[in-house]
Amino acid sequence: MEEWKKNQKKSRKSEQDWDVVLIGSDDVQVPCSKQTLRTHSPVFKKMFMNKEQDCFNLEYPGAVIEVVVNYGYVGKVELDLLQSGAVSTDDEVRSLVQVLSFSRRFEMPDVAKYMEKKIGKFVFQKKEFGFVCAILSELWNQGENEGPFWDLFFKISIRKPEECLLPKQEAQCNKGAVVLHPRLLVDILAQIDDQIVAVKCLQKWEQTSKQEDEISKNLMNAAKRVDLKQLAYPQLTKLFENGASSLFPMERLLEALLHVGNNPKAETGQTSHPTCKSGL
C-alpha cells in the first residue's frame, strides 16, 4: 500500500477507492479504481471482467498510464504528469504519442482527439518540424503507421525533408532521420526529390546504426536508388572529399563526377529531379 501512496494524484479519491494496480513497462505502479476506468473505456471494462485479478501489466511507461488514469478522475488531460514545461526533446514528443496510442488502444476517443490536436498544434503552429521523425518513429513502434494522423506527418516529411530529416537543433533537441526504422526511412527517401538530403540522411544512418544485416540491406537498397548524377558539382565534390563508403563506393562517386563535369546543366544543379520509386 505504501508503494501505491507514492503514485497517488492529489485530485484522486483516497486509497480506499483503489482496487487495481496497473504496472507500466518501466515497473512503475499506478493504483486506481476499476469502476472509474470501466466508465471511460470499454476495453478496461472487458479487461476487468475477472473480478479476482487486481494487477495488470501494460506495455506503456508508468507516466503515460498515469496521464490516462488521471483523466478518468479529473476529466481532463494533464500533461504536466509527463514533463514540466514545454516539449523540447524527442523523448518528450514520444511520450505524447504514447498517450495518444494508449487512448486509441483503450478506446478513449476524447483523450485521443485531444492528443492529436495537441501534437498537431505543437508541430505546425510552432513549426517544430524537427520532431516529425520522433513522432513517425513512435507511431511506427506502436503499430499505428496508417490513417489520417500518420499520413499527415508522413507527407510533411516528404514536403519538408531537410527540416524534418536533418533538423538544425539535432544535438540539443532531436536526432531527425536517425531515429527512424530503416524501412521507414527508405519509404520516405523513395518519395523525396532532394537527393543531397537523401545522401546526408543515409550517411548519418550509416554512422550511427549498429550495421545489423537487415539494417544494412535496407540502407544499401536506398543508397542504390539515389541518383548521384542529380547532385550539383560542389555537392559531389564535397561528398568525394569525405571519402567513399559502403553506401556510396568510389566507383559511383567517380562516375557521377565525370557525368556532371561533362554536363553544364548538371554542374549547376539544373537537372530534373524525378521521384524515386520504392522497390521494397
N, C-alpha and C positions, 0 to 999 in steps of 0.2 A: 504493500500500500504506500510506503514511503516513496518508492520509485514513481508511482503514479502522481503523487502530490507535486513532484518537481516539474511535471509537464502540464499541470493544470493551468488553464487560462482563467484569469480573474473573472471574466464575464460568464464563465460556466457555472452550472449548479454545483453543489457540494459533491464530495466523493460518494455519498450515499446514492447518487443518481447513476454512478458508473457500474456497468455490469459486463463490459467487454473491453479488451485491450487490443489495439491494432499495432502490430510491430513492423517498423519500417525496414527497408533493405540495409540500413545502417544500424539496426538493432535498437533504435530509439523507440520507446514505448509511448503510445498515445491512448490514454484511457478515455472512455466516453460511454454514452448511453445507446443501447441498441434501438430503443424506441425513437430517439432523436434522429438517428441515421436512417431508420426504416422510413420515416416520414419524408425524407428528401431524396431517397434513392431506391428504386425497385430492385436494383442489384444487391444492395445491402439487405433489403427485406428478404430476398431469396436466400442470401448467404447466412442469415441468422435464423433460418427455419429450425436448425438443430439447436434447441434451447440450452443444451448442456455445454456446448462449446463456448468458451468465453475468451479465447485468444486466437488471433488470426495474423498470419504473416502476409504482408503486401509487398509488391515489387516497386515501392516508391520510398524515397527518403522520409524520415520522420517529420521533418519540417513541412514537406509538401502535404503529408497526411494531416498534419495539424491545421493547415490553412483550410482544407476542405471540411474537416470535422468541426472546426470553429464556426464555419458558415452555418452549419446546422443549428448552432446555439444562438448566434447573434444576427443571422440573416444578411450578412454582407461578407465580402471577400476582403480579408485584412492581410495584405501582402507584407506588412511590417514583420510578420512572423517568419518570413523568408530572409529578408535582409533589411538593413537600416539605410535610409537614404535612397538616392536614385540608382537605377541599374547602371553598372559600369564595367561588368566583366562577362565573358562568355558563360561562365558557370551560373551567374545570376540570371541570365536570359534562359538558360537551360531549365532552371527551377521554375520559371514562369510557364514554359512549355510543358513541364511535368504536371503542374497543377491543371493545365488545360487537358492533358491526356487523362489524368485521373478522373476529372469531372465527366469527360466523354465516356470513359470505360464504365463508370458507375452511374451513367445516365442522369446527370445533374445539369440539364440544359441551361439554367440561369447562370451557373458558375462558368460553364463552357463559353457561353456568349460573352460574358464579362471579360474573360481572359483573352478571347480572340480580339476584342476591341482594344484591350489594354496593350497587347503585344503589337497590334497593327498601328495604333497611335504612336507608340514608342519609336517604331522604325520609320514610319512615313511622315509623321508630323515633325519629328525631331531630326529626320534624315540620318538616322543611325544605321546606315546600310552595312556597316562593318560587322553587325551582329547577325546578318541574314544567314551566314553559314552555320552559326551555332544553332539557330532556330531550325534550319533544314536538317541538321545533323541529329538533333534531339527528336524531331518528328520521325525521322528515318528509324532511329533506335527504338521508338515506341510503336513502330509498325503503322504509322499514320501518314504514309507517303502517297496520299491521294486525296481528292476532294478540293473544294474551292480554296480553303485556307492554305493547303500545301501548294496549290497551283499559283497562288498569289506570290509567294516567296520564291518559288522556283523560277517564275517568269521574271521577277525583278533581278534575280542573279544573272539572268541572260541579258537583260536590257542594260544593266549597270555592272558589268563583270569586274571592272577594275575596283570600283568602290566596295563591292561585296566580297570578292575573292582575294583582293590584295589591299586590305584596309591600311591606312597610313598609321593608325594608332595600334599597330599589331602588338608591340611589346607591352604596352600599358593595359590594353583593353581586350583585344580579340585577335585570334590567330588566322581568321579567314579560311582559305581553302584547305589548309592542313587538318582541320577538324572534321572534314567530310569523309565519309566512307569512300574508298577509291571508286566503287561502281557509281556512286552518286556524282563524284567529281567528273568521271568520264562522261556521264549523261549531260552534265552542264557544259563541259568543254566542247562536246559534239555539236552544240547549238549556238555557240558564240562565234562572232566573226573576227574578233580581235586576236590574231594569232600570237602576238607578243605576250598578251595576258595568259594565253594557254601555255606558252613556253615557261613563263615565270611560275605559274601555278605548279606545273609538273616538276620543275626544278626544286621548288620548296618542298613538295611532297617527297621527292627522292631524298632530299637532305634529312627529313625528319622521320620518315617511316622506318619500320623495322625490316623492310625488304622481305616480307614473307612471300611465298610463291604466288598466292592469289593476288596480293597487292602488286607485286612486280609485273604480273601478267596484265592486270588492268592498266597500269601506268604505261607499260610498253605499247599496248594497243592504242591508247590515247595519243601517245607521242608519235606513233606512225601516221596518225591522221592529221597531224599538224603540218601544214604546208609551209615549210621554211622559206620557200621562194616568194611568199607574200610579204615577208618582212622587208623593211627598208634597210638599205645598206649599213647605216650606223648601228641599227639593232643587231644585224647579223654579225657585224664586226665585233661588237661587244660580246655577243654570245660565243664567238670564235675565240676571243681573248680569254674568256672564262674557262675555256678548255672543253674537250669532248667529254661525254658521259655515256652511261649505258642507254639513256633515253635518246640522246642526240649524238650519235657517233661521228667521228671526224669525217667519214666519207659523205654523210648527209650535209654536214656544215660546208664542206668544200664545194659540193655540187650546187648548193644554194648560193654561195658566194659567187661562183662562176656565172650562174644564171643571172643574178642581179647585176653583176658587173657588165654583162653584155646586153642588158635591157635598161635603157634610160628611164622608162616609166617605173620599172620595178625599183630602181635605185632611189627614187624619190618617194617610194611607198605609195604609188598611184595605181597599183594593180587592184583588180576587183577582189572582193572577199566573199566567195561563196560559202554558204553554211555547210559545215562538215556534217556527215551523217553517221550516226552511231551504228556500229556493227555488233553491239552486244545485246 
